[in-house]
Amino acid sequence: MYRNPFRSAPPRPALLLALMLPILPAIAGCASPAGDYPSLAIREAERATGTMAVPASPPPPPSPPAPGPAPAMAAELAALADAAAQAHRAFLAAAPAATRTIEAARSAGTGSEPWARAQVALAGLTSARSRTMMPLADLDRLYVAAAVEGGALAPISAIRDPVEAQVAEQSRIIERLSAVLAR
């Protein structure tokens, strides 16, 4: 006859004794007198001794910079303003001739001689604008460096803002002439 191993059978005393025998020493350890085992309290050797030194206070922050730019910065700002002014004057001097050349190519076909001259004139104006943008990039670099270091921004802005306006004016002229040529 087949017997199901998963079916519960009445417990057998010999089997229970065999299973309990390995556990008995562990249970017996719990019933020992209190003085037989060391205490779990903190021992003297485990206590921290001595004192910790207090760290020195950090040095005071540097004093804020003077309100005006340093003499070297002022000289650099003046040189950048002069370079931007010269480049802007050169752009404005080249703009009328380029405008005439581009207006003459208004109805010329793409690839024709007047169209090619107009493209060269437009490229010349773009190149002249880039000569104004270089001092602006240097002014931007100085502005960011001063902002990061907590320096004075007003002297740089006083020169940077007009140069930025000049570049914007040049860009408007180039865009207008490009639109004429694109028709």
SEROVEX-511700 format. One record per residue: x, y, z of N, C-alpha, C, CB in turn. Coordinates in steps of 0.02 Angstrom, whole numbers, plus 50000, padded with zeros to 5 digits. Glycine has a CB too. Example, Ala and Ser with C-alpha at 12.3 -4.5 7.8 and 13.67 -1.06 7.14 Angstrom:
<atoms>
506604971650390506154977550390506604983550390505654977650452
506424988850354506844994750357506455000250394507044997050286
</atoms>
This chain:
<atoms>
500414994150000500005000050000500445006250000499535000050060
500205011149964500585017549959500455021850019500395021249895
500995025050045500925029350102501155036350082501325026750164
500745041350093500905048250076501395051050128500255052650074
501995053450105502485055950153502295062750181503165056450121
501835066150150501645072850173501065072750223501455077250114
500795067350230500245066550278500525066450348499825060250263
500205069850392500475070150460500345063550496500175076050498
500875061450530500825055350568500895057150642501365050050546
500685053050686500765054550757501505054850774500395049350802
501725059650817502435060150833502685053950870502565066350875
503285052250857503595046450889504075049050941503955041850837
504075046551000504505049051054505245048251038504355045551118
505455043151006506165042150991506405047350940506285034950964
505985048850892506165053850842506215060750874505645053950786
505755062450918505775068850952506405069450994505155069850995
506595064251028507195064351069507815065151026507245057851110
507835062150969508405062750924508465069850897508345057650866
507905073050885507925079950859508095084950914507255081750829
507915083650975508025088251030508725087651060507525087051084
509055081951050509705080851080510225086151060509955074051060
510295088350997510795093450981510625100351010510855094050906
510005101651024509805108251049509895108751125509075109551031
509915103251159509955103251232510565107051260509965096251257
511175106451232511735110351261511635117851255512385108351226
511335120151201511215127351192510705129851244510965128851122
510205125851257509705127751306510005127651376509085123151302
510445123051388510755122451453511205128451468511155115951458
511495131451417511925137351427511525143251453512265139251363
510905143651437510485149251460510315148551534509845149551419
510355142551562510155141351630510735141651679509815134751636
511335143851658511915143951702511865149851750512565144451662
512235149651806512215155151856512475161651826512635153251918
512275167351854512425173951826513165175751829512035179151862
513545173251874514245175251881514715171651835514455174151951
514495166851796514945162951754515165166551691514605156451735
514805171651668514955175051605515155182251618514355174651557
515585185151576515785192151587515215196851572516395193951544
515245202651601514735207751591514805210751521514775213251646
514265213051494514275216451429514345224051437513655214751390
514435226451496514525233651508515195235951479514475235351584
515275242451468515895245351441516455244551492515805252751421
517025241851470517605241051514518025247351513518025234951492
518475247951560518905253951564519335254651502519345253551626
519565249151475519995249451415519605251951354520295242551401
518945251151356518545253251299518325260551304517935248751295
518455263751360518265270751368518765275151331518225272651442
518525280551303518965285351270519315289451323518575289951220
519965290151315520335293951364520645299951330520885289651398
520825304951367521115311051340520575315751315521615309351284
520805321151288520335326051261520505327551189520335332551303
520015329351152520135331151082520295338551078519525329451038
520775340251036520955347251027520435350550983521675347850996
520255356551000519775360450961520145363050899519465366351002
519865361950839520205364350779520265371950780519845361950715
520795374350750520895381550746520355384650702521605383250719
520165390650718519645393950679519925395550610519395400350715
519495395450559519735396850491519955404150486519185395250439
520405405450438520625412350430520045416750407521215412750379
520065423050423519525427450401519515428050325519595434450433
518925429250297518875429950224519265436050201518135430350201
519495435850139519865441650114519425447850112520165440250045
519735453450118519355459650116519085460850046519795465650140
518515464150040518235465349973518695469849932517535468549979
518685468849867519125472949825518915480249825519125470149754
519375484249803519235491449799518675492549748519875495349779
518285497849755517725498849710517915499849637517325504749733
518475502649623518675503849553519115498349527519035510549547
519225498049462519655492849435520395494349452519565492249358
520785489049453521495489849464521795493649405521845482949474
522375496849415522665500649359522785496349297523325503649382
523005490149306523105485849247522445484349213523455479249268
521925483249252521265481949224521005488149187520765479849280
521105494049216520885500149183521235501149116521015506249228
521875499549114522245500249051521985495148999523015499249062
521835489049022521575484048976520875486048951521545477149010
520465488648995519795490848975519845496448923519395493249036
520295501148935520385506748887520615504148820520895511948915
521085499348819521325496548756520765492848719521915491748769
520345489048756519795485448724519275490348696519465480648774
519135495748733518655500748709518915504048646518515506048764
519565505548644519865508648585519845503848525520595510748599
520005497448536519985492548482519285491748454520255485748506
518795491548498518095490948476517875497048437517635489748536
518065502948460517875509148425518185509448355518095515348466
518815507448349519145507348284518805502348237519895505648291
518655496448262518325491348221517625493648200518275484848260
517275497148244516605499548226516645504948173516245502348289
517135509448180517225514548128517395511348061517785519548148
517815506248061517985502747999517365499447968518545497548012
516945496548010516325493547985515875498747953515955489948042
515785504347989515345509647963515625512647899515235515148015
516285512847892516585515447831516485510647772517335516747841
516475504147786516395499247733515665498047715516725492647753
515205499747759514495498147748514195501647687514105500047810
514325508147673514005511347614514205508047548514185518647612
514845506447539515055503347477514745496347470515835502847474
514725492647525514415485947522513675486547508514535482247589
513345491647536512635492547523512505493947450512355498347566
512925498247419512835499747347512945493447305513335505347324
513445489547321513595483447284513015478547290514245480247308
512745477847350512195473147361511555475547328512085471947436
511425482147331510825484947298510865483947223510745492447315
511475484447194511555483447122511425476147102512265485547100
511525471547148511415464447133510715462147151511925460147169
510275466847169509605465047192509235460647142509195471247206
509245462447080508865458747029509315453846990508525463546981
509945453447007510395448946971510255441746993511135450746984
510355437246949510235430246964510795427247007510175426146899
510605421947039511095418447081511655415747037510765412747121
512275417147057512865414747019513115419846968512695408446985
512755425346959512985430346911513565434446941512405435146891
513885438446899514445442546922514235447546976514755446246863
513685451346967513485456047020513315452347086512885460246997
512995446647080512825442647140513455440447176512395436547121
513965438347139514595436147170514935442047205515065433047117
514935447947174515235453947206514845455747270515235459947157
514195454947268513785456447327513945451547383513035456247309
514045445247366514225440347417514895442047450514255433247386
515375444247409516025446147436515965452347481516525447647378
515545457147461515435463147502515105461347568515005468247464
514635456847566514305454547628514795450847673513705450047610
515225446847643515735443347683516225448347714516115438247639
516385453647678516825458847705516505462247766516995464047652
515865463547763515525466547821515505461647880514805468647802
515395455347866515395450447919516085449947952515185443547892
516595450347912517285450347938517415456547980517795449847881
517175462247958517255468447996516885468048063517005474647955
516305464848063515935463948125516315459448174515245461048112
516655454448148517035449948192517605453648226517295443948153
517885458748194518415462648226518135466748284518755467348175
517495468248283517175471648340516985466548394516555475548317
516835460448373516625455348420517205452748463516295449548383
517815453248438518385450748477518485454848541519025451048435
518485461548539518525465148602517915463748648518585472648589
517335462748618516745461048658516845454448694516115460748613
517135449548661517265443048694517755443948752517545438048643
518265448148742518745449348797518405453048855519345453448771
517955457648839517585461148891517125456348929517175466948861
516815451648893516405446648925516815442348973516055442148872
517415440448951517865436448993518045440149057518505434548954
518205446649050518375450749109517775451449155518625457649087
517185452249126516575453049165516435446749206515975454549118
516495440949174516365434649210516885433549265516375428649160
517525435049249518055434149300517925438849359518745435649269
517725444949347517585449649401516975447349441517475456749373
516475444749407515875442349443516045436349487515325440449393
516455431949463516635426049502517065427949563517015420849458
517515432649553517975434749606517655439949652518615437449577
517065442249637516745447349678517025454249666516825445549750
517295455449607517585461949590517045466849567518105461149536
517285472749550516845478049527516625476649455517185485049533
515975476649443515705475249376515525481649338515085470949382
515395487049374515165493249341515675495949291515025498449394
516325496249306516795498849257516825494649193517495499349287
516745488149201516755483849142516115484749102516855476349162
515545485049137514905486049104514875492649066514335485649154
515195497749094515185504249061515505504048992515535509449105
515975499548982516295498848917515965493348876517055497448925
515775487948909515495482148874514825483648842515425476348923
514385487148877513715488448851513715492348785513305492248902
514105497848777514125501248712514415496848656514525507648718
514915492748673515205488348622514695483248600515845484848648
514305480748648513785475948631513255479248586513455473148695
513095485448600512625489148557512905490048487512445495948588
513545491348481513855492048415513815485548375514595494248422
513955479948408513905473448374513185472148353514175467848421
512705473848395512005472848378511815477148317511545474548437
512055483348315511925487748257512215484748194512205494748269
512835482248198513155479248140512775473048117513885477348157
512535469148164512145463048146511505464948110511995458948209
511175470248133510555472448099510705474548027510235478348137
511255478148016511435480247948511565474147904512055484847949
511945469347930512095463347891511465459347876512605458847929
511015458747924510385455147913509965458647860509995454547979
509935465347863509545469047813509835468047744509535476647831
510495468447737510805467547671510745460247647511545469647674
510765455547692510665448447673509965447347646510795443747733
509485450747677508785450147653508705453047584508305453647702
509065458547570509035461647503509315456747452509435468347500
509865453547470510195449047423509795442547413510895447447449
509405440547463509025434347459508405434847415508825432147527
508195440847398507585441747357507675439447287507365448947357
</atoms>
